[in-house]
Amino acid sequence: MTGRRARIVLAGLVLSALAGCWREDESALRDRLDRWFSIGETVAFNASRSCVAAVFRLVQMEVKAPLPVVSATPEVPGALSRRGVVALMDPTLAPDAALVEIANTDRATGMRMRRAALEGRLCMNEHAESAFRYALDNPRTVLVYDDDPATIMLMDPHTGLLVVAMGAAEWL
């Protein structure tokens, strides 16, 4: 192999390794979320190999039709197993309490959801963590979970924000 060719191969390997350091870039995350939400400007975004955290302003406070919606925590595991993604709209229950109830109903599902939230917090700046905490404790917040990749989303109609948290992949 010539010196020039070896350098090109080496550069390709380095770029591949660097690309593998990020869980999901902002553009890819926006594209994925656009199926379910009308996303406006980015308020915060941070990604590393082990986590992703983002906050977006929403243009509309409604979920789009492709997102399956349930109204009670016992329905979450079934909807998730059928569609891989689910939104919980229960105005009597804050997402933090809903996560506990889901873990009590189906431990594996509840723990995957909690793990995504906890690990995603590692990438949050002060503003993102504040929005996350507020949304997590607000019963009007819609709790959304995408199983692949494990991502928690909190749609807060009071602030007009969508807070996103994703932890490390199972294989890391």
Buried (B, 14 or more C-beta within 10 A) or exposed (E): EEEEEEEEEEEEEEEEEEEEEEBBEBEEBBEBBEEBBBBBEEBBBBBEEBBBBBBBBBEEBEBEEEBBBBEBBEBBBBBBEEEEBBBBBBEEBBBBBBBBBBBEBBEEBBEBBBBBBEBBBBBBEEEBBEBBBBBBEBEBBBBBBBBEBBBBBBBBBEBBBBBBBBBBEEEE
